[in-house]
Amino acid sequence: MTTHEEQCACEEYRELSRRGFIGATGVAAGAALLPGWLPEIKYAESQNSSRDVIVSVFLRGGADGLTMVAPFADADYYRGRPAIAVPRPDTSASNRGTALDNFFMFPPGMMGLYPAWQAQNLAIVHATGQLGTNSRSHFEAERYMEAGKPNDYNLVTGWLARHLMSSAPMRAGAPLRALALGWGGMRLTLSGAPNTLPIPEPPNYTMARNIGPQLDRLYTSAWAPARNAARDGISTINLLQSINFRGYVPSNGAVYPNTDFGRGFRSLAALIKADVGVEAAHLDIGGWDTHAQQGSTGGVMHNLMVDFSNTLGAFWADIIKGPTTRRLTVVCISEFGRNARENGSQGTDHGRAGAAFFLGTHIRGGRVISSWPGLDRAVLEDGQDLRVTIDYRDLLAEIVQRRLNNPNLDLVFPGYVPVERGITL
């Protein structure tokens, strides 16, 4: 069944979505118990608890940062988008934006994150994206961004996986260090990570029933890799079954949306509070390929922003807000942004720079960080796109070094020397 979001998307995005679902249905049966290890990398063995739990969110489809964090003070924003621009915050329009500073604003759909912004736990980086490639292909741009290196098809592990490879476990002996939540399977971001599984829906985790006998046979196998994988699989099953996902009650009155994204974060909150040694998670929210009928304060884009912001807002209230300070950071990125000008279908086509979001108590929040290049046609990339002025690896590298206490940036982001942008405390 084709969703309304898919009807508005390009054929490449629809094909990637189908591949992701088909791949996930096979992975969910337990084949991912044997991830793609890199034998030349030696995993750290000593325990290390002096770092944050990290949550990676990928907005698949090319999220329009010019709507999510709209530059109302740039007059060219309104010239290029006469039908879909967010109304200025100083107008009387009922669907007007809410100013974040004297230049950027949230549209109504992003207001679920406004309390975190006011608490200075949310930082936004605009005009960010990938330098070193100008690909507008979903497949290529996603691959390069998740790998942490452009134009290298030989790199088969993800940036977050290599962080886990090169850092000590936060809890020695934890059967599950990281997980990919949702029906996308094991995304490249976590591909190759030790003690990591794709788990679509933890409350409905049926691995024990589906492959329990196979795991038992592997556990008695003389082949050490199979025996160790089976042992970890059985431990993970027991761990997940010990957590009351269905009966979980969020803190501070937080209400998660009843969507795949919202339910994923609700399950993640229960897992984090159970304190079982999970130190990284990855979630996707797709549908951002808004080639037609995009809207800004209604329609496809608005509904996506509501799901995104209300889910993260609930997670902030549930996990981050309050007297208990948790070492936790959320990073949200998309493969590219959208064209600076609307198209003839009142949508936007594939672009370059977009916006990234960082959430946590140790984030220098309440700020939109940007080296704004402008939206005048003369300064747009190829005459059509917002230029990338801040490489996304600068931002992730700062999180890896400052919040995850991992100095191995040359391994996590090969061949790149990052510039610190001051997004962390």
C-alpha positions in Angstrom: 0.0 0.0 0.0 1.4 3.4 -1.0 1.2 6.1 1.6 0.4 9.7 0.8 4.0 10.6 1.7 5.3 8.1 -0.8 3.0 9.5 -3.5 4.7 12.9 -3.0 8.2 11.3 -3.2 10.5 10.5 -6.1 10.8 7.0 -7.4 14.3 6.5 -5.9 12.9 7.2 -2.4 10.0 4.9 -2.9 12.3 2.1 -4.0 14.6 2.7 -1.1 11.6 2.5 1.3 10.5 -0.8 -0.2 14.0 -2.2 0.0 14.3 -1.2 3.7 11.0 -2.9 4.6 11.8 -6.1 2.7 15.3 -6.2 4.2 13.9 -5.7 7.7 11.5 -8.5 7.5 14.4 -10.9 7.0 16.6 -9.4 9.6 13.9 -9.4 12.2 14.0 -13.2 12.3 17.5 -13.1 13.9 20.0 -13.3 11.0 21.7 -10.1 12.3 23.1 -12.0 15.3 26.2 -12.2 13.3 27.0 -8.6 12.3 29.7 -7.6 9.9 32.7 -7.4 12.1 35.9 -5.7 11.0 38.7 -8.0 12.1 41.4 -5.4 11.8 39.8 -3.3 14.5 40.4 -4.5 18.1 37.5 -3.8 20.4 38.1 -2.0 23.6 37.6 -4.3 26.6 37.6 -2.3 29.8 34.5 -0.7 31.2 33.8 3.0 30.6 30.7 4.7 32.1 31.9 8.3 31.8 30.0 9.1 28.7 26.5 9.7 27.4 24.1 7.3 25.9 23.7 8.4 22.3 20.5 8.3 20.2 20.9 8.8 16.5 17.9 9.9 14.4 17.9 9.9 10.6 15.3 11.9 8.8 15.1 9.9 5.6 14.1 11.5 2.3 15.9 14.8 2.6 14.1 16.9 5.2 13.4 20.6 4.4 15.4 22.6 6.9 14.0 25.8 5.4 10.6 24.8 6.7 11.6 23.1 9.9 13.7 26.1 11.0 12.6 28.8 8.6 14.7 32.0 8.0 12.0 34.6 8.3 14.5 37.5 8.2 15.8 36.5 4.8 13.5 38.1 2.3 14.6 35.7 -0.5 12.9 32.9 1.5 9.5 34.4 0.7 10.4 35.3 -2.9 11.4 31.7 -3.6 8.4 30.1 -1.8 5.3 32.2 -2.3 2.9 29.4 -1.7 4.6 27.2 1.0 6.7 29.6 3.1 5.9 29.8 6.8 4.2 33.1 7.7 6.4 35.5 9.6 6.1 35.5 13.4 5.1 39.2 13.4 2.1 38.7 11.2 -1.5 38.1 12.3 -1.8 34.8 10.5 -3.1 32.0 12.7 -0.5 29.7 11.2 2.5 32.0 11.7 5.8 30.9 13.0 7.3 31.3 16.5 10.6 33.3 16.6 13.6 31.4 18.0 15.8 34.5 17.6 15.8 37.5 15.3 16.3 35.4 12.2 14.9 31.9 12.5 11.5 30.5 13.6 9.7 27.3 14.2 6.5 26.6 12.2 3.5 25.3 14.2 4.4 21.7 13.5 7.7 22.0 15.3 6.3 23.5 18.5 6.6 20.1 20.3 10.3 20.9 20.7 9.8 24.5 21.9 9.9 23.7 25.6 13.3 21.9 25.2 14.4 25.0 23.2 13.3 27.3 26.1 15.1 25.1 28.6 18.3 25.5 26.5 18.5 21.7 25.9 18.1 22.0 22.2 20.6 23.4 19.7 20.0 23.7 16.0 22.7 24.0 13.3 21.5 25.4 10.0 23.1 25.4 6.5 24.8 22.1 7.4 25.3 19.0 5.4 28.0 17.1 3.5 31.1 18.7 2.1 33.1 16.5 -0.3 30.1 15.4 -2.3 27.3 17.2 -4.1 25.2 14.1 -4.6 21.4 14.6 -4.7 20.8 10.8 -4.8 19.0 9.5 -1.7 21.0 6.3 -1.9 24.4 7.9 -2.2 23.8 10.7 0.2 22.5 8.4 2.9 25.3 6.0 2.5 28.0 8.6 2.7 26.5 10.4 5.7 25.9 7.2 7.7 29.4 5.9 6.8 30.9 9.2 7.9 33.0 9.6 4.7 31.9 10.8 1.3 32.5 9.0 -2.0 33.9 5.8 -0.4 31.9 2.6 -1.2 34.6 0.5 0.4 33.7 1.7 3.9 31.0 -0.8 5.0 30.7 0.3 8.6 28.9 3.3 10.1 30.3 6.2 12.1 28.4 5.2 15.3 29.5 1.5 14.9 33.1 2.6 14.7 32.7 4.6 17.9 31.4 1.5 19.6 34.2 -0.6 18.1 36.9 1.8 19.4 35.5 2.5 22.9 35.1 0.4 26.0 31.6 -0.9 26.9 29.8 1.3 29.4 28.9 -1.9 31.3 31.1 -4.9 31.1 29.3 -8.0 30.0 26.2 -6.2 28.7 24.6 -8.5 26.0 23.2 -5.5 24.1 25.3 -2.4 23.6 23.2 -0.8 20.9 20.1 -1.4 18.9 18.3 -0.2 15.7 14.6 0.4 16.5 12.0 0.3 13.8 11.3 -1.6 10.6 14.3 -0.4 8.6 16.6 -3.2 9.8 20.2 -2.6 10.7 21.0 0.7 9.1 24.6 1.5 8.0 25.0 4.0 10.9 25.3 0.9 13.3 26.5 -1.7 10.8 29.4 -3.6 12.2 28.9 -2.5 15.8 29.6 -5.1 18.6 26.7 -6.6 20.5 24.1 -4.7 18.4 20.8 -5.9 17.0 17.9 -4.5 14.9 14.8 -4.8 17.0 11.7 -3.5 15.2 9.3 -3.4 18.2 10.7 -4.4 21.6 7.2 -5.0 23.2 6.5 -7.5 20.4 9.9 -9.1 20.4 9.3 -12.7 19.2 12.8 -13.8 18.6 12.6 -16.3 21.4 9.7 -18.1 19.8 11.0 -17.9 16.2 14.6 -18.9 16.7 15.0 -20.1 20.2 15.6 -23.8 19.1 18.2 -22.6 16.6 20.0 -20.6 19.2 20.0 -23.5 21.5 21.7 -25.6 18.8 24.2 -22.9 18.1 25.0 -22.5 21.8 26.2 -26.1 21.9 28.1 -25.7 18.7 31.9 -26.3 18.7 32.4 -23.2 16.4 33.2 -20.4 18.8 31.8 -17.5 16.8 28.4 -19.2 16.4 28.5 -20.3 20.1 29.2 -16.7 21.2 26.6 -15.2 19.0 24.0 -17.7 20.3 25.0 -16.9 23.9 24.6 -13.2 23.3 21.3 -13.7 21.5 19.8 -15.7 24.4 21.0 -13.1 26.8 19.4 -10.4 24.8 16.1 -12.3 24.6 16.1 -12.7 28.4 17.0 -9.0 28.9 14.2 -7.7 26.7 11.7 -10.0 28.2 12.5 -8.7 31.6 11.5 -5.1 30.8 7.8 -4.2 31.1 7.5 -2.2 27.8 3.7 -2.4 27.6 3.2 -1.2 31.2 5.8 1.6 30.9 4.6 4.9 32.4 6.5 8.0 31.1 7.6 10.6 33.6 6.5 14.3 33.9 3.3 13.7 32.0 5.0 13.0 28.7 2.8 11.6 26.0 4.4 9.8 23.0 2.6 9.9 19.7 1.0 6.6 18.7 3.2 6.4 15.6 6.1 4.1 14.7 8.5 6.9 15.6 6.7 7.7 18.8 6.4 4.1 19.9 10.0 3.5 19.1 11.1 6.3 21.4 8.7 5.2 24.1 10.3 1.7 24.1 13.7 3.3 24.1 12.8 5.3 27.1 11.8 2.2 29.0 15.0 0.5 27.9 17.2 3.4 29.1 15.5 3.6 32.4 15.9 -0.1 32.9 19.7 0.6 33.0 20.8 -2.6 31.3 23.9 -1.3 29.6 22.5 -0.1 26.3 24.6 2.9 25.2 23.5 3.7 21.7 20.3 3.5 19.6 19.3 4.4 16.1 15.8 5.4 14.8 14.5 6.5 11.5 11.6 8.8 10.6 10.9 8.7 6.9 8.7 10.5 4.4 10.6 13.7 3.9 10.9 13.5 0.2 8.2 16.2 -0.4 8.3 16.8 -4.1 4.6 17.7 -4.2 2.0 19.4 -2.0 4.6 19.9 0.7 2.9 22.6 2.7 4.4 24.1 5.8 1.6 24.6 8.3 -0.7 21.8 7.0 -0.4 18.6 4.9 2.5 16.1 4.6 5.3 18.3 5.9 3.3 19.6 8.8 2.2 16.1 9.9 5.8 14.8 9.7 7.1 17.8 11.8 4.3 17.2 14.4 5.4 13.5 14.7 9.1 14.4 14.9 8.8 17.3 17.4 6.1 15.8 19.6 8.1 12.5 19.9 11.3 14.2 20.7 9.5 16.7 23.0 8.0 13.8 24.9 11.4 12.0 25.2 12.9 15.3 26.5 10.2 15.6 29.2 10.4 11.9 30.0 14.1 11.3 30.1 16.0 14.6 30.0 13.9 17.1 31.9 13.7 17.0 35.7 16.0 16.6 38.7 17.7 13.4 37.5 20.4 14.5 35.1 21.0 11.7 32.6 24.1 11.5 30.4 22.2 11.3 27.2 22.5 13.1 23.8 20.2 12.9 20.8 21.5 13.8 17.3 19.1 14.3 14.3 20.4 14.6 10.7 19.1 14.1 7.1 21.0 13.2 4.0 20.3 16.6 2.4 18.0 19.5 2.4 15.6 20.8 -0.3 15.7 23.3 -3.1 15.4 26.9 -1.9 12.5 27.5 -4.3 9.2 25.7 -4.5 8.5 23.7 -7.7 5.3 23.8 -9.8 3.7 21.1 -7.6 4.0 23.2 -4.5 6.7 20.9 -3.3 10.5 21.1 -3.2 13.1 19.1 -5.0 16.4 17.6 -3.7 18.8 20.2 -2.4 22.0 20.5 -0.4 22.2 22.1 3.0 19.6 21.6 5.8 19.2 21.7 9.5 20.5 19.3 12.3 19.2 19.0 15.8 21.0 18.2 19.1 19.1 17.5 22.3 20.5 16.9 25.8 21.3 18.5 29.1 25.0 19.0 28.1 24.1 20.7 24.8 24.7 24.4 24.5 21.1 24.9 23.6 18.7 27.8 22.9 20.7 28.7 19.8 20.6 28.4 16.1 24.2 28.0 15.0 24.8 29.0 11.4 27.2 30.6 9.0 24.2 31.7 6.9 25.1 31.9 3.2 21.9 33.6 2.0 19.1 32.6 -0.3 19.6 35.1 -3.1 19.9 33.2 -6.4 23.4 34.6 -7.0 24.7 32.8 -3.9 22.8 29.6 -4.1 24.7 26.5 -5.1 24.0 25.8 -8.7 21.6 28.7 -8.6 19.1 26.7 -6.6 20.3 25.3 -3.3 21.3 26.6 0.2 25.0 26.1 0.4 26.6 23.8 3.0 28.8 26.0 5.3 29.2 23.6 8.2 30.1 20.0 7.6 27.9 17.6 9.6 31.0 15.7 10.7 32.2 18.7 12.7 29.0 18.3 14.8 29.1 14.6 15.2 32.8 14.6 15.9 32.3 17.1 18.8 29.6 14.8 20.2 31.9 11.7 19.9 34.8 13.5 21.5 33.1 15.6 24.2 30.0 13.6 25.1 31.0 10.0 24.2 34.6 10.5 25.6 36.1 8.9 22.5 39.3 10.6 21.1 39.6 8.3 18.1 38.1 10.7 15.6 40.5 9.6 12.8 38.9 6.2 13.0 35.3 7.3 13.4 35.6 9.9 10.6 38.4 8.6 8.3 40.4 11.3 6.4 38.6 14.2 8.0 39.9 16.8 10.4 36.8 18.3 12.2 36.3 21.9 13.3 34.8 22.3 16.7 31.6 24.3 16.5 30.7 24.7 20.2 27.5 22.7 20.4 28.4 21.0 23.7 29.0 22.2 27.2 
